[in-house]
Amino acid sequence: MRLRAARALIAGAFVGPVVVEVVAGRIHRIRAADGTEDVDHDLVDGTLSAGLLDLQVNGSFGVDVAGADAEGWNTLLSGLAARGVTGIEPTVITAPLPDIAASLDRVGRARRAFADEPVARILGAHLEGPFLSPARKGAHRVACMLRPSAENVDALLAAPGVRDALRTVTLAPELPGAVEATRRLSGEGYVVAVGHSDATAVQVYAAADAGATMCTHVFNAQRPLKAREPGVAGAVLADDRFFVGTILDAQHVDPSVVALVLRSAGRRTVGVTDAIVTAGLEPDQWHEFGGQPVANDARGLGRRPDGTIAGAGIVLDEGVRRMIAAGLDPAAVLAACTENAARSLGRTDVGHVAEGALADLVWWDAAWHPSRVWVGGKALTVPTR
């Protein structure tokens, strides 16, 4: 397959026109276009990018990843791919350890079952909890939170299927045993993220010294930036060792603050949704998430019955549109959701329009809706608007 694109996001910038040649599901060659090429698809307007990568997806379309069956996984992964999200980290939140282990085992089995299907790729599981701070609990259940002691980490990793599925662990670095847990987990190849934390900046820097490289949803459920105490937010923005996860629904974080994150962290910014089971659904459709009811409000924000924010009710393509509509640089926004996300996981085979990468591609129209999506070079059916 040959694509000629008037404009493409490559290495963080818009370039073009280019011809992208795909062979056996991978990008074989990228070259400048002169308009005389014989191509299968001529993308004369809009923008070509790598497929979006959402590293914090608790669910969507009525499916919760913690308990999804085969039908649910198909609904979730195919629905996301059709919206241009071609890779995800299914996210499991705080629960009793046996429940967490069972959920992670299901993630691992789903990754194997759908590995060759033209759906969103499972990049590994993101475990957000139970090693979190009760002081910054957000929508998590305090009764199920644990200290990241050696015994608790042992119990987690000893459960069948966990090591195979797990990729990222969010924890609060100020908890007793957290530095040692961070050193151990990062040493075993897992991404350790600072989140749901009341840590001081000094404690965050200690986590980085121990191997932490990510921040989970900056400014949300963490000690804020203050003049004389940078807190979690200030520390991760100032420290180049951290990629900075940032929710792009324009509700959790105001777009003007997202702009500040992009200016400060630059290509360390990773755009996510923190999407939950209600993402992509209409308001007031109640589902269970994390053992408690949740529904979208009129703004597409998932809330508990008492009004507590539980997560985003949008898919990442909508986050891209909201940020661009707010005036943020489209190239920076797209890079945060593709290339930057891939680099935070140490991946070069996804998230990039680059030779050798998988041909997971999105052609965006002028209004930043996906017009066409390919996974491994296979074209998907995109919903009509």
C-alpha positions, 0 to 999 in steps of 0.5 A: 500500500502507498499513501500520499499525504499532503501533511504528516506528523513526523518527529514532532512536526508537520512535514509534507507532502510525503509518500508512505509505503507499507509492506507486510503491515509495517512502514517500509519507506517514507519519501518526499512526494512530487505528485507523480507517484502511483498511490493507493490513497491520495490524502490531498487534505487533512493530516496523517499521523500515527494512531493515538496511544492512550496509556490510561483507559479504564474502559469505554462504550459500557465496558470496564477493563477490570471485568471485561469478557471476550465480547467486551474486549472486542467492543472496547478495542474495535470501538477505540480503533475506529476512533483512531486510538490504535494502542492502549494501556488498559488501566486497573484501579484500586481493589483487593489484591486477588481482584487486581490479579484476576483483572490483570490476568484477563488483560494478558489473555485479551492481549494474546487473543486480539494480537493479530486482529485489526483493533487497538493494540494492548500495550500492557496493563497500567495498574493505578493502585492500590499503593496510593495515598488516602489523602489524594484518593480521588475516586479510589476506595481507601479501604482497599489501599495498601502500603507498597511493602516488600510483602505486598509487592511480592503478593502482587507479582506472584499472582498468575498472569500478572508479570505477563500483563503488567507494564506500568504501576502508579504509586505514591512515593511518600508511602513507607516502602515506596522507594524500595518498591520503585527501585524493584519494579523499575529494575524489573522493567516496569514503568513506575509512575508517581500519582495519587500522591501527597508527596513533596518535591523532594520525595518525588525526586527520590522516586526519580532517583529510584527509577520512576519515569512517569507522572499519572494525570498531572495536577489531578489527585496530587499535591499541587504546585505552590511557591515554596513547595513545588509538590508533585506537579512542580517536581515532574514539570521541572525534572526531565526524568519524568514523562508527564501524563496529562488528561486532555478532556478539558475538564480535569485540566483546563486547556490553558494549564495543558498549554503550560504543561506543553511549554514546560514539559514539551515532548515529555508531555503524554496526553491521556483520557483516564477514560472510564466505562462511560466513555463514548456514552450519553449522559446519565447512563449508570454503570459500575466502576471501581465498585461504585456507580458512575455516569457521565454528566452533560460535559462528558465527565464521569461522576459518582452519585455524590459528584466526585469525578471518577474519570473522563467520559470521552475517547482520545480523539475527542480530547485532541479536538478539544485541545486544538479547538482551545488554541493549542498547537495541533502538532504538539497535541498529536505528538503528546498522544502518539510519539511522546506516549510511545517514547514513555514506554520505550516503544519505537514500533508504535506511535511513530510515522517512521520506517520500520514502525507498524502501519497504525495510521490515522488520516484526520480531516480538517475538523480533526475527525478520523477519516480513515484508520489503518491498523497494521496496514489494514483499513478499518470502518470509521463511524460516520458523523 
